[in-house]
Amino acid sequence: MLLYHGSKTKIESIEKRQARAKLGVDVPEDELQNAIYFTPSRETAIAMASRPEGLTKINDNEIWFENPEKFNPDLDIYIYTIDSDKIDSSFLKQCEDENQFVYLGDNLMPENTEKLKAIEVAKYFKLLNWKSKEESKVELGTYFKMK
């Protein structure tokens, strides 16, 4: 099975990081480990890489950003691919969230690296509280026409 890891950083190897949750945000314990996190969904990896600072809620095909003004559609993001059949499966565990896997082993070399722009996320998810500059201009123009 192919697994994907999304990042804002271009890297040679995928390294373990200590996952954290914002104070007051309830996250399953298996999602707060010093590990590498993967998803079998390329689209979800794109969403994870493109999200701005702050809390991001992803449900089915919708995303909500705590800080939508910090979303940068032109940001370079990277999607790393590994084949789960080619790594030590004793270190790979599926999380409570079935769309997420945790790898507790050493750093991994990706089989493929894909460079995208953060706005790519809008092909797969509706961005609930972010509007492009063009959308904002249309709304503003409509507002002034109404007055």
PyMOL commands that set and color helices and strands:
alter all, ss='L'
color gray80, all
select helices_A, chain A and resi 29-31+42-50+68-70+84-86+89-91+118-123+133-146
alter helices_A, ss='H'
color red, helices_A
select strands_A, chain A and resi 2-7+17-18+34-38+56-59+62-65+76-83+92-94+101-103+112-117+126-127
alter strands_A, ss='S'
color yellow, strands_A
deselect
rebuild
show_as cartoon
